[in-house]
Amino acid sequence: MKAYKKQGAFVALIVAVLLLVSSCGVGTSTLSGGQLLQNSLKAMNQLKSFHFDMNLADSVNSGQATSSTSTGAQSITVNITGNGDEVTPDKTQLHVSLNLAGITGSTKTQNYSTSEIVLGNKLYVQNANGQWYVSNENVSNPFAAANVSNYTALLNLAQKATLTDHGDQNLNGVSLHHLTLTFGKNSLKDLLNASGQLGSLGKNIDTLLNNVNLQTATLDLWIDDATSYIHHMELKLNLSMNLGSLGITPTTSTSSNFSDALDLTVDFSKFNESITINAPANAIPTDNPFSGSFGGA
Protein backbone atom coordinates (compact mmCIF):
# COMPACT_ATOMS: atom_id res chain seq x y z
CA MET A 1 0.00 0.00 0.00
CA LYS A 2 1.29 3.46 -0.81
CA ALA A 3 2.53 5.54 2.08
CA TYR A 4 0.09 8.35 1.43
CA LYS A 5 -2.79 5.90 1.91
CA LYS A 6 -1.46 4.79 5.29
CA GLN A 7 -1.52 8.26 6.78
CA GLY A 8 -4.42 10.10 8.30
CA ALA A 9 -4.19 9.15 11.98
CA PHE A 10 -6.01 12.25 13.20
CA VAL A 11 -8.93 12.49 10.87
CA ALA A 12 -9.24 8.73 10.57
CA LEU A 13 -11.10 8.46 13.87
CA ILE A 14 -14.49 9.45 12.50
CA VAL A 15 -16.04 6.15 11.47
CA ALA A 16 -13.43 3.87 12.97
CA VAL A 17 -14.96 3.85 16.44
CA LEU A 18 -18.49 3.12 15.31
CA LEU A 19 -18.87 -0.67 15.54
CA LEU A 20 -18.14 -2.13 18.93
CA VAL A 21 -19.55 0.42 21.38
CA SER A 22 -22.79 -0.97 22.79
CA SER A 23 -23.75 1.45 25.58
CA CYS A 24 -27.40 2.51 25.79
CA GLY A 25 -28.37 6.06 24.86
CA VAL A 26 -30.13 8.54 27.10
CA GLY A 27 -31.30 11.04 24.45
CA THR A 28 -34.72 11.64 22.95
CA SER A 29 -34.02 9.52 19.86
CA THR A 30 -35.63 6.10 19.58
CA LEU A 31 -32.16 4.68 18.84
CA SER A 32 -29.60 4.06 21.56
CA GLY A 33 -26.14 5.52 21.10
CA GLY A 34 -24.68 2.09 20.46
CA GLN A 35 -27.30 1.21 17.86
CA LEU A 36 -26.77 4.51 16.08
CA LEU A 37 -23.00 3.99 15.97
CA GLN A 38 -23.40 0.59 14.37
CA ASN A 39 -25.94 1.91 11.86
CA SER A 40 -23.68 4.85 11.05
CA LEU A 41 -20.67 2.64 10.42
CA LYS A 42 -22.66 0.66 7.86
CA ALA A 43 -24.17 3.75 6.23
CA MET A 44 -20.89 5.65 5.92
CA ASN A 45 -19.09 2.61 4.53
CA GLN A 46 -21.76 2.24 1.85
CA LEU A 47 -21.50 5.85 0.65
CA LYS A 48 -20.55 6.18 -3.00
CA SER A 49 -19.56 9.84 -2.75
CA PHE A 50 -19.59 12.85 -0.43
CA HIS A 51 -18.19 16.36 0.05
CA PHE A 52 -16.21 17.42 3.10
CA ASP A 53 -14.97 20.65 4.71
CA MET A 54 -12.29 20.40 7.35
CA ASN A 55 -10.53 22.71 9.79
CA LEU A 56 -7.50 21.68 11.85
CA ALA A 57 -5.99 23.87 14.59
CA ASP A 58 -2.84 22.61 16.31
CA SER A 59 -0.89 24.47 18.98
CA VAL A 60 2.53 23.15 20.05
CA ASN A 61 4.51 24.59 22.94
CA SER A 62 8.00 23.33 23.64
CA GLY A 63 11.28 24.19 25.35
CA GLN A 64 13.78 23.62 22.56
CA ALA A 65 17.03 24.50 24.29
CA THR A 66 19.73 21.94 25.15
CA SER A 67 22.83 22.28 27.33
CA SER A 68 24.79 23.56 24.32
CA THR A 69 22.05 25.67 22.72
CA SER A 70 19.86 28.36 24.16
CA THR A 71 17.04 29.09 21.78
CA GLY A 72 14.31 29.61 24.33
CA ALA A 73 10.87 28.13 24.50
CA GLN A 74 8.98 27.84 21.23
CA SER A 75 5.31 28.07 20.42
CA ILE A 76 4.06 26.94 17.01
CA THR A 77 0.52 27.20 15.73
CA VAL A 78 -0.74 25.38 12.66
CA ASN A 79 -4.07 26.03 11.02
CA ILE A 80 -5.25 23.96 8.06
CA THR A 81 -8.49 24.48 6.16
CA GLY A 82 -9.51 22.18 3.36
CA ASN A 83 -12.41 21.09 1.26
CA GLY A 84 -12.88 18.35 -1.24
CA ASP A 85 -14.77 15.33 -2.47
CA GLU A 86 -14.41 11.58 -2.27
CA VAL A 87 -15.74 8.96 -4.65
CA THR A 88 -15.29 5.48 -3.24
CA PRO A 89 -13.29 3.41 -3.23
CA ASP A 90 -10.16 5.34 -4.22
CA LYS A 91 -10.81 8.79 -5.69
CA THR A 92 -10.26 12.04 -3.80
CA GLN A 93 -9.85 15.68 -4.74
CA LEU A 94 -8.73 18.25 -2.18
CA HIS A 95 -7.79 21.91 -1.92
CA VAL A 96 -6.00 22.89 1.27
CA SER A 97 -4.63 26.08 2.81
CA LEU A 98 -2.02 26.01 5.58
CA ASN A 99 -1.02 28.75 8.01
CA LEU A 100 2.12 28.48 10.14
CA ALA A 101 3.20 30.82 12.93
CA GLY A 102 6.05 30.67 15.43
CA ILE A 103 8.60 28.81 13.27
CA THR A 104 12.16 29.36 14.55
CA GLY A 105 13.94 32.15 12.69
CA SER A 106 10.78 33.73 11.31
CA THR A 107 8.61 36.44 12.83
CA LYS A 108 6.08 36.28 10.01
CA THR A 109 3.09 34.06 9.54
CA GLN A 110 3.65 31.70 6.64
CA ASN A 111 0.75 30.86 4.33
CA TYR A 112 0.58 28.08 1.78
CA SER A 113 -2.01 26.48 -0.43
CA THR A 114 -2.11 23.53 -2.79
CA SER A 115 -4.45 21.09 -4.51
CA GLU A 116 -4.18 17.35 -4.93
CA ILE A 117 -6.05 14.48 -6.54
CA VAL A 118 -5.75 10.80 -5.64
CA LEU A 119 -6.81 8.25 -8.26
CA GLY A 120 -6.07 4.69 -7.20
CA ASN A 121 -2.32 4.47 -6.56
CA LYS A 122 -1.54 7.77 -8.29
CA LEU A 123 -1.13 11.07 -6.49
CA TYR A 124 -1.46 14.34 -8.43
CA VAL A 125 -0.24 17.60 -6.87
CA GLN A 126 -0.53 21.11 -8.29
CA ASN A 127 2.32 23.58 -7.73
CA ALA A 128 2.12 27.34 -7.18
CA ASN A 129 2.18 28.01 -10.93
CA GLY A 130 -0.71 25.69 -11.69
CA GLN A 131 1.40 22.84 -13.07
CA TRP A 132 0.30 19.34 -12.06
CA TYR A 133 2.74 16.57 -11.12
CA VAL A 134 1.99 12.88 -10.68
CA SER A 135 3.68 10.14 -8.68
CA ASN A 136 3.00 6.49 -8.00
CA GLU A 137 5.99 6.11 -5.71
CA ASN A 138 5.85 5.55 -1.95
CA VAL A 139 5.72 9.26 -1.24
CA SER A 140 4.63 10.77 2.04
CA ASN A 141 1.48 12.81 1.62
CA PRO A 142 1.22 15.54 4.31
CA PHE A 143 -2.48 15.97 3.59
CA ALA A 144 -3.54 12.33 3.58
CA ALA A 145 -5.33 13.04 6.85
CA ALA A 146 -8.14 14.43 4.73
CA ASN A 147 -8.64 11.01 3.15
CA VAL A 148 -11.65 10.05 5.22
CA SER A 149 -11.90 6.64 3.57
CA ASN A 150 -9.27 5.56 6.12
CA TYR A 151 -11.73 5.89 9.00
CA THR A 152 -12.55 2.22 9.39
CA ALA A 153 -8.95 1.48 10.40
CA LEU A 154 -9.66 2.00 14.11
CA LEU A 155 -12.66 -0.26 14.76
CA ASN A 156 -11.20 -2.00 17.80
CA LEU A 157 -10.70 1.30 19.63
CA ALA A 158 -14.41 1.46 20.35
CA GLN A 159 -13.85 -1.13 23.08
CA LYS A 160 -11.67 1.38 24.93
CA ALA A 161 -13.94 4.40 24.52
CA THR A 162 -16.63 5.66 26.88
CA LEU A 163 -19.83 6.69 25.12
CA THR A 164 -21.90 9.69 26.21
CA ASP A 165 -25.26 10.18 24.49
CA HIS A 166 -26.40 13.82 24.47
CA GLY A 167 -29.59 13.09 22.54
CA ASP A 168 -30.95 15.27 19.76
CA GLN A 169 -29.42 18.73 19.30
CA ASN A 170 -29.82 21.50 16.74
CA LEU A 171 -26.72 22.10 14.63
CA ASN A 172 -26.81 24.63 11.79
CA GLY A 173 -30.59 24.44 11.70
CA VAL A 174 -30.70 20.64 11.55
CA SER A 175 -31.72 18.27 14.36
CA LEU A 176 -28.92 15.72 14.82
CA HIS A 177 -28.05 13.05 17.39
CA HIS A 178 -24.93 14.09 19.34
CA LEU A 179 -22.58 11.43 20.71
CA THR A 180 -19.24 11.81 22.49
CA LEU A 181 -16.56 9.12 22.62
CA THR A 182 -13.90 9.61 25.29
CA PHE A 183 -10.68 7.62 25.03
CA GLY A 184 -8.51 6.58 27.96
CA LYS A 185 -5.10 8.02 28.73
CA ASN A 186 -3.42 4.82 27.53
CA SER A 187 -4.98 4.93 24.06
CA LEU A 188 -2.33 6.87 22.14
CA LYS A 189 -0.37 3.87 20.93
CA ASP A 190 -3.58 2.11 19.97
CA LEU A 191 -4.69 5.15 17.97
CA LEU A 192 -1.42 5.25 16.05
CA ASN A 193 -1.17 1.52 15.55
CA ALA A 194 -4.73 1.02 14.31
CA SER A 195 -4.34 3.82 11.77
CA GLY A 196 -1.05 2.54 10.36
CA GLN A 197 1.02 5.41 11.77
CA LEU A 198 3.05 3.60 14.40
CA GLY A 199 5.73 2.26 12.08
CA SER A 200 6.37 5.67 10.49
CA LEU A 201 7.52 7.17 13.82
CA GLY A 202 10.80 5.25 14.03
CA LYS A 203 12.40 2.40 15.94
CA ASN A 204 12.32 4.15 19.31
CA ILE A 205 8.57 4.73 19.22
CA ASP A 206 7.93 2.82 22.48
CA THR A 207 10.40 5.02 24.36
CA LEU A 208 8.75 8.10 22.96
CA LEU A 209 5.19 7.02 23.65
CA ASN A 210 6.02 5.88 27.18
CA ASN A 211 6.94 9.47 27.96
CA VAL A 212 3.93 11.09 26.31
CA ASN A 213 0.92 11.85 28.47
CA LEU A 214 -2.39 11.71 26.59
CA GLN A 215 -4.33 14.06 28.82
CA THR A 216 -7.62 14.06 26.90
CA ALA A 217 -8.90 12.48 23.70
CA THR A 218 -12.50 12.95 22.63
CA LEU A 219 -14.46 12.46 19.44
CA ASP A 220 -17.84 14.15 19.04
CA LEU A 221 -20.25 13.03 16.32
CA TRP A 222 -23.48 14.62 15.10
CA ILE A 223 -25.50 11.98 13.24
CA ASP A 224 -28.79 12.04 11.32
CA ASP A 225 -31.03 9.37 12.87
CA ALA A 226 -32.99 8.92 9.64
CA THR A 227 -29.99 8.18 7.37
CA SER A 228 -27.28 7.37 9.96
CA TYR A 229 -24.93 9.73 8.06
CA ILE A 230 -22.43 11.76 10.06
CA HIS A 231 -22.90 15.47 9.34
CA HIS A 232 -20.29 16.89 11.70
CA MET A 233 -17.43 15.57 13.80
CA GLU A 234 -14.90 17.13 16.16
CA LEU A 235 -11.75 15.47 17.46
CA LYS A 236 -9.81 16.98 20.35
CA LEU A 237 -6.43 15.73 21.58
CA ASN A 238 -4.26 17.16 24.35
CA LEU A 239 -0.75 15.75 24.82
CA SER A 240 2.14 16.62 27.09
CA MET A 241 5.69 15.36 27.64
CA ASN A 242 8.73 16.21 29.73
CA LEU A 243 11.65 16.61 27.34
CA GLY A 244 14.07 15.66 30.10
CA SER A 245 12.73 12.11 29.87
CA LEU A 246 14.29 11.93 26.39
CA GLY A 247 17.68 13.18 27.55
CA ILE A 248 17.11 16.81 26.52
CA THR A 249 18.38 19.12 29.25
CA PRO A 250 16.88 22.61 29.12
CA THR A 251 18.74 25.73 30.16
CA THR A 252 17.59 27.87 33.05
CA SER A 253 15.78 30.11 30.56
CA THR A 254 13.62 27.40 29.03
CA SER A 255 11.01 24.89 30.03
CA SER A 256 11.35 21.14 29.67
CA ASN A 257 7.62 20.73 29.09
CA PHE A 258 6.15 19.93 25.69
CA SER A 259 2.43 20.24 25.02
CA ASP A 260 0.25 19.80 21.96
CA ALA A 261 -3.43 20.75 21.67
CA LEU A 262 -5.24 19.64 18.51
CA ASP A 263 -8.79 20.46 17.45
CA LEU A 264 -10.11 19.00 14.19
CA THR A 265 -13.58 19.49 12.74
CA VAL A 266 -15.03 17.94 9.60
CA ASP A 267 -18.40 18.64 7.99
CA PHE A 268 -19.93 16.17 5.51
CA SER A 269 -22.51 16.91 2.84
CA LYS A 270 -23.69 16.01 -0.69
CA PHE A 271 -24.10 12.36 0.25
CA ASN A 272 -24.20 10.07 -2.82
CA GLU A 273 -24.49 12.98 -5.22
CA SER A 274 -22.93 12.72 -8.68
CA ILE A 275 -19.26 13.72 -8.42
CA THR A 276 -16.65 13.30 -11.15
CA ILE A 277 -12.93 13.30 -10.38
CA ASN A 278 -10.62 13.17 -13.39
CA ALA A 279 -6.85 13.06 -13.79
CA PRO A 280 -5.37 16.50 -14.60
CA ALA A 281 -4.14 16.92 -18.15
CA ASN A 282 -0.41 17.12 -18.88
CA ALA A 283 0.71 16.05 -15.41
CA ILE A 284 4.49 15.61 -15.19
CA PRO A 285 5.78 12.35 -13.61
CA THR A 286 8.01 12.89 -10.56
CA ASP A 287 9.26 11.11 -7.44
CA ASN A 288 8.59 14.21 -5.32
CA PRO A 289 5.24 15.76 -6.27
CA PHE A 290 5.26 18.16 -3.30
CA SER A 291 8.53 19.85 -4.27
CA GLY A 292 7.60 23.43 -5.05
CA SER A 293 3.91 22.69 -4.86
CA PHE A 294 3.01 25.24 -2.20
CA GLY A 295 2.11 28.78 -3.08
CA GLY A 296 0.97 31.80 -1.17
CA ALA A 297 -2.57 31.36 0.06
C-alpha positions as CSV (number, residue, x, y, z in Angstrom):
1,M,0.0,0.0,0.0
2,K,1.3,3.5,-0.8
3,A,2.5,5.5,2.1
4,Y,0.1,8.3,1.4
5,K,-2.8,5.9,1.9
6,K,-1.5,4.8,5.3
7,Q,-1.5,8.3,6.8
8,G,-4.4,10.1,8.3
9,A,-4.2,9.2,12.0
10,F,-6.0,12.3,13.2
11,V,-8.9,12.5,10.9
12,A,-9.2,8.7,10.6
13,L,-11.1,8.5,13.9
14,I,-14.5,9.4,12.5
15,V,-16.0,6.1,11.5
16,A,-13.4,3.9,13.0
17,V,-15.0,3.8,16.4
18,L,-18.5,3.1,15.3
19,L,-18.9,-0.7,15.5
20,L,-18.1,-2.1,18.9
21,V,-19.6,0.4,21.4
22,S,-22.8,-1.0,22.8
23,S,-23.8,1.4,25.6
24,C,-27.4,2.5,25.8
25,G,-28.4,6.1,24.9
26,V,-30.1,8.5,27.1
27,G,-31.3,11.0,24.5
28,T,-34.7,11.6,22.9
29,S,-34.0,9.5,19.9
30,T,-35.6,6.1,19.6
31,L,-32.2,4.7,18.8
32,S,-29.6,4.1,21.6
33,G,-26.1,5.5,21.1
34,G,-24.7,2.1,20.5
35,Q,-27.3,1.2,17.9
36,L,-26.8,4.5,16.1
37,L,-23.0,4.0,16.0
38,Q,-23.4,0.6,14.4
39,N,-25.9,1.9,11.9
40,S,-23.7,4.8,11.1
41,L,-20.7,2.6,10.4
42,K,-22.7,0.7,7.9
43,A,-24.2,3.7,6.2
44,M,-20.9,5.7,5.9
45,N,-19.1,2.6,4.5
46,Q,-21.8,2.2,1.8
47,L,-21.5,5.8,0.7
48,K,-20.5,6.2,-3.0
49,S,-19.6,9.8,-2.8
50,F,-19.6,12.9,-0.4
51,H,-18.2,16.4,0.0
52,F,-16.2,17.4,3.1
53,D,-15.0,20.6,4.7
54,M,-12.3,20.4,7.4
55,N,-10.5,22.7,9.8
56,L,-7.5,21.7,11.9
57,A,-6.0,23.9,14.6
58,D,-2.8,22.6,16.3
59,S,-0.9,24.5,19.0
60,V,2.5,23.2,20.0
61,N,4.5,24.6,22.9
62,S,8.0,23.3,23.6
63,G,11.3,24.2,25.4
64,Q,13.8,23.6,22.6
65,A,17.0,24.5,24.3
66,T,19.7,21.9,25.2
67,S,22.8,22.3,27.3
68,S,24.8,23.6,24.3
69,T,22.0,25.7,22.7
70,S,19.9,28.4,24.2
71,T,17.0,29.1,21.8
72,G,14.3,29.6,24.3
73,A,10.9,28.1,24.5
74,Q,9.0,27.8,21.2
75,S,5.3,28.1,20.4
76,I,4.1,26.9,17.0
77,T,0.5,27.2,15.7
78,V,-0.7,25.4,12.7
79,N,-4.1,26.0,11.0
80,I,-5.3,24.0,8.1
81,T,-8.5,24.5,6.2
82,G,-9.5,22.2,3.4
83,N,-12.4,21.1,1.3
84,G,-12.9,18.3,-1.2
85,D,-14.8,15.3,-2.5
86,E,-14.4,11.6,-2.3
87,V,-15.7,9.0,-4.6
88,T,-15.3,5.5,-3.2
89,P,-13.3,3.4,-3.2
90,D,-10.2,5.3,-4.2
91,K,-10.8,8.8,-5.7
92,T,-10.3,12.0,-3.8
93,Q,-9.9,15.7,-4.7
94,L,-8.7,18.2,-2.2
95,H,-7.8,21.9,-1.9
96,V,-6.0,22.9,1.3
97,S,-4.6,26.1,2.8
98,L,-2.0,26.0,5.6
99,N,-1.0,28.8,8.0
100,L,2.1,28.5,10.1
101,A,3.2,30.8,12.9
102,G,6.1,30.7,15.4
103,I,8.6,28.8,13.3
104,T,12.2,29.4,14.5
105,G,13.9,32.1,12.7
106,S,10.8,33.7,11.3
107,T,8.6,36.4,12.8
108,K,6.1,36.3,10.0
109,T,3.1,34.1,9.5
110,Q,3.6,31.7,6.6
111,N,0.7,30.9,4.3
112,Y,0.6,28.1,1.8
113,S,-2.0,26.5,-0.4
114,T,-2.1,23.5,-2.8
115,S,-4.5,21.1,-4.5
116,E,-4.2,17.3,-4.9
117,I,-6.1,14.5,-6.5
118,V,-5.8,10.8,-5.6
119,L,-6.8,8.2,-8.3
120,G,-6.1,4.7,-7.2
121,N,-2.3,4.5,-6.6
122,K,-1.5,7.8,-8.3
123,L,-1.1,11.1,-6.5
124,Y,-1.5,14.3,-8.4
125,V,-0.2,17.6,-6.9
126,Q,-0.5,21.1,-8.3
127,N,2.3,23.6,-7.7
128,A,2.1,27.3,-7.2
129,N,2.2,28.0,-10.9
130,G,-0.7,25.7,-11.7
131,Q,1.4,22.8,-13.1
132,W,0.3,19.3,-12.1
133,Y,2.7,16.6,-11.1
134,V,2.0,12.9,-10.7
135,S,3.7,10.1,-8.7
136,N,3.0,6.5,-8.0
137,E,6.0,6.1,-5.7
138,N,5.9,5.5,-2.0
139,V,5.7,9.3,-1.2
140,S,4.6,10.8,2.0
141,N,1.5,12.8,1.6
142,P,1.2,15.5,4.3
143,F,-2.5,16.0,3.6
144,A,-3.5,12.3,3.6
145,A,-5.3,13.0,6.9
146,A,-8.1,14.4,4.7
147,N,-8.6,11.0,3.1
148,V,-11.6,10.0,5.2
149,S,-11.9,6.6,3.6
150,N,-9.3,5.6,6.1
151,Y,-11.7,5.9,9.0
152,T,-12.6,2.2,9.4
153,A,-9.0,1.5,10.4
154,L,-9.7,2.0,14.1
155,L,-12.7,-0.3,14.8
156,N,-11.2,-2.0,17.8
157,L,-10.7,1.3,19.6
158,A,-14.4,1.5,20.3
159,Q,-13.9,-1.1,23.1
160,K,-11.7,1.4,24.9
161,A,-13.9,4.4,24.5
162,T,-16.6,5.7,26.9
163,L,-19.8,6.7,25.1
164,T,-21.9,9.7,26.2
165,D,-25.3,10.2,24.5
166,H,-26.4,13.8,24.5
167,G,-29.6,13.1,22.5
168,D,-30.9,15.3,19.8
169,Q,-29.4,18.7,19.3
170,N,-29.8,21.5,16.7
171,L,-26.7,22.1,14.6
172,N,-26.8,24.6,11.8
173,G,-30.6,24.4,11.7
174,V,-30.7,20.6,11.6
175,S,-31.7,18.3,14.4
176,L,-28.9,15.7,14.8
177,H,-28.1,13.1,17.4
178,H,-24.9,14.1,19.3
179,L,-22.6,11.4,20.7
180,T,-19.2,11.8,22.5
181,L,-16.6,9.1,22.6
182,T,-13.9,9.6,25.3
183,F,-10.7,7.6,25.0
184,G,-8.5,6.6,28.0
185,K,-5.1,8.0,28.7
186,N,-3.4,4.8,27.5
187,S,-5.0,4.9,24.1
188,L,-2.3,6.9,22.1
189,K,-0.4,3.9,20.9
190,D,-3.6,2.1,20.0
191,L,-4.7,5.2,18.0
192,L,-1.4,5.3,16.0
193,N,-1.2,1.5,15.6
194,A,-4.7,1.0,14.3
195,S,-4.3,3.8,11.8
196,G,-1.0,2.5,10.4
197,Q,1.0,5.4,11.8
198,L,3.1,3.6,14.4
199,G,5.7,2.3,12.1
200,S,6.4,5.7,10.5
201,L,7.5,7.2,13.8
202,G,10.8,5.3,14.0
203,K,12.4,2.4,15.9
204,N,12.3,4.1,19.3
205,I,8.6,4.7,19.2
206,D,7.9,2.8,22.5
207,T,10.4,5.0,24.4
208,L,8.8,8.1,23.0
209,L,5.2,7.0,23.7
210,N,6.0,5.9,27.2
211,N,6.9,9.5,28.0
212,V,3.9,11.1,26.3
213,N,0.9,11.8,28.5
214,L,-2.4,11.7,26.6
215,Q,-4.3,14.1,28.8
216,T,-7.6,14.1,26.9
217,A,-8.9,12.5,23.7
218,T,-12.5,13.0,22.6
219,L,-14.5,12.5,19.4
220,D,-17.8,14.2,19.0
221,L,-20.2,13.0,16.3
222,W,-23.5,14.6,15.1
223,I,-25.5,12.0,13.2
224,D,-28.8,12.0,11.3
225,D,-31.0,9.4,12.9
226,A,-33.0,8.9,9.6
227,T,-30.0,8.2,7.4
228,S,-27.3,7.4,10.0
229,Y,-24.9,9.7,8.1
230,I,-22.4,11.8,10.1
231,H,-22.9,15.5,9.3
232,H,-20.3,16.9,11.7
233,M,-17.4,15.6,13.8
234,E,-14.9,17.1,16.2
235,L,-11.8,15.5,17.5
236,K,-9.8,17.0,20.4
237,L,-6.4,15.7,21.6
238,N,-4.3,17.2,24.3
239,L,-0.8,15.7,24.8
240,S,2.1,16.6,27.1
241,M,5.7,15.4,27.6
242,N,8.7,16.2,29.7
243,L,11.7,16.6,27.3
244,G,14.1,15.7,30.1
245,S,12.7,12.1,29.9
246,L,14.3,11.9,26.4
247,G,17.7,13.2,27.5
248,I,17.1,16.8,26.5
249,T,18.4,19.1,29.2
250,P,16.9,22.6,29.1
251,T,18.7,25.7,30.2
252,T,17.6,27.9,33.1
253,S,15.8,30.1,30.6
254,T,13.6,27.4,29.0
255,S,11.0,24.9,30.0
256,S,11.4,21.1,29.7
257,N,7.6,20.7,29.1
258,F,6.1,19.9,25.7
259,S,2.4,20.2,25.0
260,D,0.2,19.8,22.0
261,A,-3.4,20.7,21.7
262,L,-5.2,19.6,18.5
263,D,-8.8,20.5,17.5
264,L,-10.1,19.0,14.2
265,T,-13.6,19.5,12.7
266,V,-15.0,17.9,9.6
267,D,-18.4,18.6,8.0
268,F,-19.9,16.2,5.5
269,S,-22.5,16.9,2.8
270,K,-23.7,16.0,-0.7
271,F,-24.1,12.4,0.2
272,N,-24.2,10.1,-2.8
273,E,-24.5,13.0,-5.2
274,S,-22.9,12.7,-8.7
275,I,-19.3,13.7,-8.4
276,T,-16.7,13.3,-11.1
277,I,-12.9,13.3,-10.4
278,N,-10.6,13.2,-13.4
279,A,-6.9,13.1,-13.8
280,P,-5.4,16.5,-14.6
281,A,-4.1,16.9,-18.1
282,N,-0.4,17.1,-18.9
283,A,0.7,16.0,-15.4
284,I,4.5,15.6,-15.2
285,P,5.8,12.4,-13.6
286,T,8.0,12.9,-10.6
287,D,9.3,11.1,-7.4
288,N,8.6,14.2,-5.3
289,P,5.2,15.8,-6.3
290,F,5.3,18.2,-3.3
291,S,8.5,19.9,-4.3
292,G,7.6,23.4,-5.1
293,S,3.9,22.7,-4.9
294,F,3.0,25.2,-2.2
295,G,2.1,28.8,-3.1
296,G,1.0,31.8,-1.2
297,A,-2.6,31.4,0.1
